[in-house]
């Protein structure tokens, strides 16, 4: 049984200052999916109107007290800036890589907070004021490559994932959300703490608040003369743009024209393979 935790107004305020950069958020399902067994995230909507709900102090309080679990978006699309960078690692040797990154960040006088997770950990870097997502990514990607830390992309199945995952977002796009720290992970049915303080909500938030934050001037000095490594540079595409293929004849091939009825399982859509359907 989880210990009863109460979040004060001050804790909610400080948490919001640290982590919340826009009103949009996600919720982790309280019950596992009947087929996959996973607790998926979804954007909550008002029951009567269907309008998407915005994150507010009451919801943050419920997250901190363990009643529900929120996911947070890094980038505010109106500014293309983020309050933080989160490095997610959940593979064999992940903690060693996170500790290496934390050590070398400290050499830049960057105080990164290491959070436990279900299979590895998350390393958080906080900004003094929201910084351009592109500049945050340039810094972390170049540091990781310098240290030989694998980055999950460019054909690698395992490696760190860096949030924000985009340089910028178009209007109406959300990017990728990450589980809000200090709440209950529904899949593990437990709370994951930061290593730098006692396992007490007030002390954890106080620890995070005291960490030295990175100024924009510092960040720009770290990335002077650097760009995003070309193998990780993303082509800007709309989140709603479908993937298509072009045959050698020049006629566009769309896979959705060749499949039958699809159904949604968690965040994925599944259907029967066309070849299998023809074969019975």
C-alpha positions in Angstrom: 0.0 0.0 0.0 1.3 3.5 -0.9 1.9 5.8 2.0 -0.5 8.7 2.1 1.2 11.9 0.8 -0.3 15.4 1.0 1.0 18.1 -1.3 0.9 21.7 -0.1 0.1 24.7 -2.2 3.8 25.7 -2.1 4.8 22.2 -3.4 2.4 22.5 -6.2 3.6 26.0 -7.1 7.3 24.9 -7.0 6.6 21.8 -9.1 4.8 23.9 -11.7 7.7 26.4 -11.9 10.1 23.5 -12.4 8.3 21.3 -14.8 5.2 22.8 -16.4 5.8 24.7 -19.7 2.4 24.6 -21.3 -1.2 23.8 -20.5 -1.5 20.6 -22.6 -0.7 17.3 -20.8 -1.4 13.6 -20.8 -2.8 11.1 -18.2 -1.5 7.6 -17.7 -4.4 5.1 -17.6 -5.3 3.8 -14.2 -6.1 0.3 -15.6 -3.9 -1.7 -17.9 -5.0 -2.3 -21.5 -6.8 -5.7 -21.6 -4.7 -6.9 -24.6 -1.2 -5.4 -24.0 -1.3 -5.1 -20.2 0.3 -1.6 -20.5 -0.8 1.6 -19.0 -1.1 4.0 -21.9 -1.1 7.8 -21.9 -3.9 9.9 -23.4 -4.9 13.6 -23.6 -7.8 14.1 -21.2 -11.0 15.7 -22.4 -14.0 17.3 -20.8 -16.9 14.8 -20.6 -19.6 17.2 -21.8 -17.9 19.2 -24.5 -15.0 17.0 -25.6 -12.6 19.9 -25.3 -9.1 19.0 -24.2 -8.4 19.8 -20.6 -5.6 22.1 -19.5 -3.2 21.4 -16.6 -4.1 23.2 -13.4 -2.9 23.3 -9.8 -5.6 20.8 -8.7 -4.4 18.2 -11.2 -0.8 18.7 -10.2 -1.8 18.2 -6.6 -3.5 15.0 -7.5 -0.4 13.8 -9.4 1.9 14.5 -6.4 -0.5 12.8 -4.0 -0.6 9.7 -6.2 -4.3 9.9 -7.3 -3.4 10.2 -11.0 -0.3 10.3 -13.1 0.4 13.1 -15.6 2.7 13.3 -18.6 4.5 16.6 -19.4 5.3 18.2 -22.8 8.7 19.8 -23.0 8.1 22.5 -25.7 5.8 25.4 -25.6 5.0 25.9 -29.3 4.4 29.6 -28.9 8.0 30.2 -28.0 9.8 26.9 -29.1 11.4 26.9 -25.6 11.6 24.3 -22.8 12.2 24.7 -19.1 14.2 21.5 -18.9 16.0 18.7 -20.7 15.2 15.1 -19.7 17.5 12.2 -20.7 15.7 8.9 -20.5 17.7 5.6 -20.5 16.2 2.2 -19.9 18.6 -0.4 -21.4 21.5 -2.6 -20.1 24.2 -0.2 -18.8 21.8 2.7 -18.8 22.7 3.9 -15.3 26.4 3.9 -16.1 25.7 6.2 -19.1 23.5 8.5 -17.0 26.2 8.8 -14.3 28.8 9.5 -16.9 26.6 12.3 -18.4 25.9 13.7 -14.9 29.6 13.8 -14.1 30.6 15.6 -17.3 27.6 18.0 -16.9 29.0 18.8 -13.5 32.3 19.8 -15.2 30.3 22.5 -17.0 28.8 23.4 -13.6 25.5 22.0 -14.6 23.7 20.3 -11.7 21.6 17.5 -13.2 19.1 15.6 -11.1 19.1 11.8 -11.4 15.6 10.2 -11.1 14.9 6.5 -10.7 12.7 4.8 -13.2 11.3 1.3 -13.9 14.2 0.0 -15.9 16.9 2.7 -15.7 16.7 6.3 -14.9 16.0 9.9 -16.1 18.6 12.7 -15.9 17.0 16.2 -15.6 18.7 19.5 -16.4 16.7 22.7 -15.5 16.9 26.1 -17.2 17.0 29.4 -15.4 14.5 30.6 -18.0 12.9 28.6 -20.8 15.6 28.0 -23.5 15.2 27.2 -27.2 14.6 23.5 -27.6 17.0 23.4 -30.5 19.9 24.8 -28.4 19.1 22.4 -25.6 19.3 19.5 -28.0 22.5 20.6 -29.6 24.2 20.7 -26.2 23.1 17.3 -25.0 23.5 15.5 -28.3 27.1 16.8 -28.8 28.0 15.9 -25.2 26.6 12.4 -25.5 28.5 11.7 -28.7 31.7 13.1 -27.2 31.4 10.6 -24.3 30.4 7.7 -26.5 26.9 7.5 -25.1 24.6 5.8 -27.5 21.6 7.9 -28.7 18.4 6.0 -29.7 18.1 7.0 -33.3 20.0 6.6 -36.6 19.4 2.8 -36.6 20.1 2.1 -33.0 17.5 0.2 -31.1 18.9 1.1 -27.7 20.3 4.3 -26.3 19.3 7.5 -24.5 16.2 9.4 -25.5 16.4 13.2 -25.2 13.4 15.3 -24.4 12.6 17.7 -26.1 12.7 15.4 -29.1 12.1 18.2 -31.6 13.8 21.5 -32.4 10.5 23.1 -32.9 6.7 22.5 -33.2 4.1 23.8 -35.5 0.9 25.3 -34.2 -1.3 22.4 -33.0 1.5 20.0 -32.5 2.4 18.6 -29.1 5.7 16.7 -29.4 6.5 13.8 -27.0 5.4 13.8 -23.4 7.4 12.2 -20.5 6.0 11.0 -17.2 5.8 13.8 -14.7 8.3 13.1 -11.9 7.3 12.3 -8.3 4.0 10.7 -9.2 3.0 7.1 -9.2 4.1 5.0 -12.2 0.9 3.0 -12.8 2.8 0.1 -14.5 5.2 -0.3 -11.6 2.6 0.8 -9.0 5.2 2.8 -7.2 6.7 6.3 -6.9 10.2 6.9 -8.3 12.3 9.4 -6.4 15.4 11.5 -7.2 18.7 10.3 -5.7 19.8 13.6 -4.3 17.3 13.9 -1.4 15.4 11.9 1.2 12.4 10.0 -0.1 10.0 12.7 1.1 7.9 14.8 -1.3 8.7 18.2 0.4 12.5 17.4 0.6 12.5 16.2 -3.0 11.0 19.4 -4.4 13.2 21.5 -2.2 16.2 19.7 -3.5 15.2 20.3 -7.1 14.4 24.0 -6.4 17.9 24.5 -5.0 19.7 23.0 -8.0 21.8 25.5 -10.0 19.8 26.3 -13.2 21.4 26.8 -16.6 21.3 30.4 -18.0 20.8 31.1 -21.7 24.2 32.7 -21.8 25.8 29.5 -20.3 23.9 27.3 -22.8 25.0 29.4 -25.7 28.6 29.3 -24.6 28.4 25.5 -24.4 27.2 25.2 -28.0 29.3 27.9 -29.6 30.5 26.7 -33.0 28.3 23.5 -32.7 25.3 22.3 -34.6 23.0 19.3 -34.3 25.0 16.2 -35.5 23.7 15.6 -39.0 22.8 11.9 -38.3 20.3 13.2 -35.8 19.0 16.2 -37.6 15.2 15.8 -38.2 13.4 16.8 -41.3 10.5 19.1 -40.3 7.2 17.3 -41.0 3.7 17.9 -39.8 2.6 15.5 -37.1 -0.4 14.7 -39.2 1.6 14.0 -42.4 1.3 10.3 -43.4 4.2 8.2 -44.4 4.2 7.2 -48.0 6.5 5.4 -50.4 7.3 5.9 -54.1 7.7 2.9 -56.4 10.4 2.9 -59.1 7.7 3.5 -61.6 7.1 6.9 -60.0 3.5 6.1 -58.8 3.0 6.8 -55.1 2.3 3.7 -53.0 0.1 4.2 -49.9 -0.1 1.2 -47.5 -3.4 2.3 -46.1 -5.0 1.7 -49.6 -4.1 -2.0 -49.3 -5.2 -2.9 -45.8 -8.6 -3.7 -44.3 -10.3 -2.5 -41.2 -8.0 -1.2 -38.5 -8.5 -1.1 -34.7 -6.7 0.8 -32.0 -4.6 -1.1 -29.4 -3.3 1.5 -26.9 -1.4 4.1 -29.0 -1.1 1.8 -32.0 -3.4 0.8 -34.9 -3.4 -2.9 -35.9 -4.8 -4.7 -38.9 -4.4 -8.0 -40.8 -1.5 -8.3 -43.3 -2.9 -8.1 -46.9 -0.9 -11.1 -48.0 -2.1 -13.2 -45.0 -5.7 -12.2 -45.8 -5.3 -13.4 -49.4 -3.8 -16.7 -48.1 -6.8 -17.2 -45.8 
